[in-house]
Amino acid sequence: MIYISWYHQNLPRIFGVFSFIINPIFIYLVLTKSRTQMGNYKYLLIIFAVFDIFYSISEILTPIGVTGNKHGFVVFLTEGPFFDHPEIGQHVMSNRCGFISLSYALLIIHFVYRYMALFYPEKLSTFFQPIGIITSILFLLAHAASWSLICQQCLAGNDEVRRNSC
């Protein structure tokens, strides 16, 4: 374990617990108490809540630290189940970077939905049809995979770096 600071170590856990409590309540409220005027927008809200739960799991299982100077930076595991397994840890850190990317991708999808709702409401029905759902899923997967691959292939330490740092 690499101890950085109290808040760095504990805040992700605390907010993760909040995520596990608040998001299921939010999903329940959206499914049972939302008005019909919300239409399919409620499904987009549910997707955000489910994603937040998975992101919290990723953050708790893969606690990372970042340090750097004007010439570069280093991302590393600070603790957790993958701390003693550098090969697996490298993959889970790359997946964690993919989750960061997924946050942006979901915001883009939300923006597109709101834009269509404001300016093209007649085309909004296609957003939750199979073609719209498949397009959104492919966009999310491509976004996350690209970040994960970049982190895995370009930013990961090679064997020489690992040998010299031990």
Secondary structure in CASP SS format (residue, H / E / C, confidence):
PFRMAT SS
TARGET T0000
AUTHOR 0000-0000-0000
METHOD secondary structure of the structure
MODEL  1
M C 1.00
I C 1.00
Y C 1.00
I C 1.00
S C 1.00
W H 1.00
Y H 1.00
H H 1.00
Q H 1.00
N H 1.00
L H 1.00
P H 1.00
R H 1.00
I H 1.00
F H 1.00
G H 1.00
V H 1.00
F H 1.00
S H 1.00
F H 1.00
I H 1.00
I H 1.00
N H 1.00
P H 1.00
I H 1.00
F H 1.00
I H 1.00
Y H 1.00
L H 1.00
V H 1.00
L H 1.00
T H 1.00
K H 1.00
S C 1.00
R C 1.00
T H 1.00
Q H 1.00
M H 1.00
G C 1.00
N C 1.00
Y H 1.00
K H 1.00
Y H 1.00
L H 1.00
L H 1.00
I H 1.00
I H 1.00
F H 1.00
A H 1.00
V H 1.00
F H 1.00
D H 1.00
I H 1.00
F H 1.00
Y H 1.00
S H 1.00
I H 1.00
S H 1.00
E H 1.00
I H 1.00
L H 1.00
T C 1.00
P C 1.00
I E 1.00
G E 1.00
V E 1.00
T E 1.00
G E 1.00
N E 1.00
K C 1.00
H C 1.00
G E 1.00
F E 1.00
V E 1.00
V E 1.00
F E 1.00
L E 1.00
T C 1.00
E C 1.00
G C 1.00
P C 1.00
F C 1.00
F C 1.00
D C 1.00
H C 1.00
P H 1.00
E H 1.00
I H 1.00
G H 1.00
Q H 1.00
H H 1.00
V H 1.00
M H 1.00
S H 1.00
N H 1.00
R H 1.00
C H 1.00
G H 1.00
F H 1.00
I H 1.00
S H 1.00
L H 1.00
S H 1.00
Y H 1.00
A H 1.00
L H 1.00
L H 1.00
I H 1.00
I H 1.00
H H 1.00
F H 1.00
V H 1.00
Y H 1.00
R H 1.00
Y H 1.00
M H 1.00
A H 1.00
L H 1.00
F H 1.00
Y C 1.00
P H 1.00
E H 1.00
K H 1.00
L H 1.00
S H 1.00
T H 1.00
F H 1.00
F H 1.00
Q C 1.00
P H 1.00
I H 1.00
G H 1.00
I H 1.00
I H 1.00
T H 1.00
S H 1.00
I H 1.00
L H 1.00
F H 1.00
L H 1.00
L H 1.00
A H 1.00
H H 1.00
A H 1.00
A H 1.00
S H 1.00
W H 1.00
S H 1.00
L H 1.00
I H 1.00
C H 1.00
Q H 1.00
Q H 1.00
C H 1.00
L C 1.00
A C 1.00
G C 1.00
N C 1.00
D H 1.00
E H 1.00
V H 1.00
R H 1.00
R H 1.00
N H 1.00
S H 1.00
C C 1.00
END
